[in-house]
Amino acid sequence: MLIRQLKADEVIKQAAVDIDTLPRIERDMFQASVSAAPDIKPVTVPPEVSLVDIARAFGEVLKRIDANEDHHVKREHLSTRERMSQILAKLSSTEYIGFECLFDVSEGRAGVVVSFLALMELVKELLVELVQNEPFSPIYVKAY
């Protein structure tokens, strides 16, 4: 019985120590209260900004507008099959024509790419022949 009471006392003492380690209001924490003086008014100081800084900031805004602007993609009516027919019409089975002559630079990048793809498709289907006499020399094209 004495041992049981000693164990109970030990448990109670340990609980008291554990509770004492917890923070308590007005012992470890204090409530703060502040009241502003009625005669003091805040003073707002405008920032020092030069015209150059404003122009630079506006330039950055314009760059962001250009970067976020919507791009309108227009579908161009370029057909690889149609371009294949046009290339075959330019070629003959007896004469060679220069590789560069098959491209119309005025059509822009898209037109040149379509012409190149059409020419590669014709080579794949064995309808045209590409010939080069030596490395880095001009390339010539002929219909089979």
C-alpha positions as a Markdown table, in Angstrom:
| # | Residue | x | y | z |
|---|---|---|---|---|
| 1 | Met | 0.0 | 0.0 | 0.0 |
| 2 | Leu | 2.8 | 2.4 | 0.8 |
| 3 | Ile | 4.4 | 1.6 | -2.5 |
| 4 | Arg | 1.2 | 2.4 | -4.3 |
| 5 | Gln | 0.9 | 5.8 | -2.6 |
| 6 | Leu | 4.6 | 6.6 | -3.4 |
| 7 | Lys | 4.0 | 5.8 | -7.1 |
| 8 | Ala | 0.9 | 8.0 | -7.1 |
| 9 | Asp | 2.8 | 10.9 | -5.5 |
| 10 | Glu | 5.5 | 10.5 | -8.1 |
| 11 | Val | 3.0 | 10.6 | -11.0 |
| 12 | Ile | 1.4 | 13.8 | -9.5 |
| 13 | Lys | 4.8 | 15.5 | -9.0 |
| 14 | Gln | 5.7 | 14.7 | -12.6 |
| 15 | Ala | 2.4 | 16.1 | -13.9 |
| 16 | Ala | 3.0 | 19.3 | -11.8 |
| 17 | Val | 6.4 | 19.7 | -13.5 |
| 18 | Asp | 4.9 | 19.1 | -16.9 |
| 19 | Ile | 2.2 | 21.7 | -16.3 |
| 20 | Asp | 4.7 | 24.2 | -15.0 |
| 21 | Thr | 6.7 | 24.0 | -18.2 |
| 22 | Leu | 3.7 | 25.1 | -20.3 |
| 23 | Pro | 3.6 | 28.9 | -21.0 |
| 24 | Arg | 1.1 | 30.9 | -19.0 |
| 25 | Ile | -0.6 | 34.2 | -19.7 |
| 26 | Glu | 0.7 | 37.0 | -17.5 |
| 27 | Arg | 3.7 | 34.9 | -16.5 |
| 28 | Asp | 5.3 | 34.1 | -19.8 |
| 29 | Met | 3.0 | 36.0 | -22.2 |
| 30 | Phe | 1.8 | 39.5 | -21.9 |
| 31 | Gln | -1.1 | 41.2 | -23.8 |
| 32 | Ala | 0.0 | 44.4 | -25.5 |
| 33 | Ser | -2.2 | 47.4 | -25.8 |
| 34 | Val | -1.2 | 50.5 | -27.7 |
| 35 | Ser | -3.2 | 53.7 | -28.3 |
| 36 | Ala | -2.1 | 56.3 | -30.8 |
| 37 | Ala | -1.7 | 59.8 | -29.7 |
| 38 | Pro | -4.4 | 62.0 | -31.4 |
| 39 | Asp | -2.1 | 64.9 | -32.3 |
| 40 | Ile | 0.5 | 62.8 | -34.3 |
| 41 | Lys | -0.4 | 62.4 | -38.1 |
| 42 | Pro | 1.6 | 60.2 | -40.4 |
| 43 | Val | 3.7 | 62.0 | -43.1 |
| 44 | Thr | 3.8 | 60.5 | -46.5 |
| 45 | Val | 7.0 | 61.3 | -48.4 |
| 46 | Pro | 6.8 | 60.9 | -52.2 |
| 47 | Pro | 9.5 | 58.7 | -53.7 |
| 48 | Glu | 12.3 | 60.2 | -55.7 |
| 49 | Val | 11.8 | 59.0 | -59.2 |
| 50 | Ser | 13.6 | 60.3 | -62.3 |
| 51 | Leu | 12.1 | 60.6 | -65.8 |
| 52 | Val | 14.7 | 58.0 | -67.0 |
| 53 | Asp | 13.4 | 55.5 | -64.4 |
| 54 | Ile | 9.8 | 56.1 | -65.5 |
| 55 | Ala | 10.8 | 55.6 | -69.2 |
| 56 | Arg | 12.7 | 52.4 | -68.4 |
| 57 | Ala | 9.7 | 51.0 | -66.4 |
| 58 | Phe | 7.4 | 51.9 | -69.2 |
| 59 | Gly | 9.7 | 50.2 | -71.7 |
| 60 | Glu | 9.6 | 47.0 | -69.6 |
| 61 | Val | 5.8 | 47.1 | -69.6 |
| 62 | Leu | 5.8 | 47.4 | -73.4 |
| 63 | Lys | 8.1 | 44.4 | -73.6 |
| 64 | Arg | 5.7 | 42.4 | -71.5 |
| 65 | Ile | 2.8 | 43.4 | -73.7 |
| 66 | Asp | 4.7 | 42.3 | -76.8 |
| 67 | Ala | 5.6 | 39.0 | -75.2 |
| 68 | Asn | 2.0 | 38.3 | -74.1 |
| 69 | Glu | 0.4 | 39.4 | -77.3 |
| 70 | Asp | -1.7 | 36.8 | -79.0 |
| 71 | His | -0.3 | 35.3 | -82.1 |
| 72 | His | -2.8 | 34.8 | -84.9 |
| 73 | Val | -1.8 | 31.8 | -87.0 |
| 74 | Lys | -3.2 | 31.9 | -90.5 |
| 75 | Arg | -3.6 | 28.7 | -92.4 |
| 76 | Glu | -1.7 | 28.9 | -95.6 |
| 77 | His | -3.0 | 27.0 | -98.5 |
| 78 | Leu | 0.2 | 25.2 | -99.3 |
| 79 | Ser | -0.2 | 21.6 | -100.3 |
| 80 | Thr | 2.7 | 19.2 | -100.6 |
| 81 | Arg | 0.9 | 17.1 | -103.2 |
| 82 | Glu | 0.2 | 20.2 | -105.3 |
| 83 | Arg | 3.8 | 21.3 | -105.0 |
| 84 | Met | 4.9 | 17.8 | -106.1 |
| 85 | Ser | 2.9 | 18.3 | -109.3 |
| 86 | Gln | 4.4 | 21.7 | -109.9 |
| 87 | Ile | 8.0 | 20.3 | -109.5 |
| 88 | Leu | 7.3 | 17.4 | -111.8 |
| 89 | Ala | 5.9 | 19.9 | -114.4 |
| 90 | Lys | 9.2 | 21.9 | -114.2 |
| 91 | Leu | 11.4 | 18.8 | -114.7 |
| 92 | Ser | 12.0 | 16.7 | -117.8 |
| 93 | Ser | 13.4 | 13.2 | -118.1 |
| 94 | Thr | 16.2 | 14.4 | -120.5 |
| 95 | Glu | 17.6 | 17.5 | -118.9 |
| 96 | Tyr | 18.9 | 18.3 | -115.4 |
| 97 | Ile | 17.8 | 21.4 | -113.6 |
| 98 | Gly | 19.6 | 23.1 | -110.7 |
| 99 | Phe | 18.3 | 22.3 | -107.2 |
| 100 | Glu | 18.0 | 26.0 | -106.3 |
| 101 | Cys | 15.7 | 26.6 | -109.3 |
| 102 | Leu | 12.9 | 24.6 | -107.7 |
| 103 | Phe | 12.5 | 27.0 | -104.9 |
| 104 | Asp | 10.8 | 30.4 | -105.0 |
| 105 | Val | 12.2 | 32.6 | -102.3 |
| 106 | Ser | 9.4 | 35.1 | -102.6 |
| 107 | Glu | 7.0 | 32.5 | -101.1 |
| 108 | Gly | 8.9 | 32.9 | -97.8 |
| 109 | Arg | 10.0 | 30.2 | -95.3 |
| 110 | Ala | 6.7 | 28.2 | -95.5 |
| 111 | Gly | 6.8 | 28.0 | -99.3 |
| 112 | Val | 10.4 | 26.9 | -99.4 |
| 113 | Val | 9.8 | 24.2 | -96.7 |
| 114 | Val | 6.8 | 22.9 | -98.6 |
| 115 | Ser | 8.9 | 22.7 | -101.8 |
| 116 | Phe | 11.7 | 20.9 | -100.0 |
| 117 | Leu | 9.2 | 18.4 | -98.5 |
| 118 | Ala | 7.6 | 17.8 | -101.9 |
| 119 | Leu | 11.0 | 17.2 | -103.5 |
| 120 | Met | 12.0 | 14.7 | -100.8 |
| 121 | Glu | 8.7 | 12.9 | -101.3 |
| 122 | Leu | 9.3 | 12.7 | -105.0 |
| 123 | Val | 12.8 | 11.3 | -104.3 |
| 124 | Lys | 11.3 | 8.8 | -101.9 |
| 125 | Glu | 8.7 | 7.7 | -104.5 |
| 126 | Leu | 11.5 | 7.4 | -107.1 |
| 127 | Leu | 10.0 | 9.9 | -109.4 |
| 128 | Val | 13.0 | 12.2 | -109.5 |
| 129 | Glu | 16.8 | 11.8 | -109.3 |
| 130 | Leu | 19.2 | 14.0 | -107.5 |
| 131 | Val | 22.8 | 14.1 | -108.8 |
| 132 | Gln | 26.0 | 15.7 | -107.5 |
| 133 | Asn | 29.3 | 15.3 | -109.3 |
| 134 | Glu | 31.5 | 15.8 | -106.2 |
| 135 | Pro | 31.2 | 17.0 | -102.6 |
| 136 | Phe | 30.1 | 20.6 | -102.2 |
| 137 | Ser | 29.3 | 20.9 | -105.9 |
| 138 | Pro | 25.9 | 22.0 | -107.2 |
| 139 | Ile | 23.0 | 19.5 | -107.0 |
| 140 | Tyr | 21.0 | 18.8 | -110.1 |
| 141 | Val | 17.5 | 17.3 | -110.4 |
| 142 | Lys | 15.9 | 15.3 | -113.2 |
| 143 | Ala | 12.7 | 13.4 | -113.6 |
| 144 | Tyr | 12.9 | 9.6 | -114.1 |
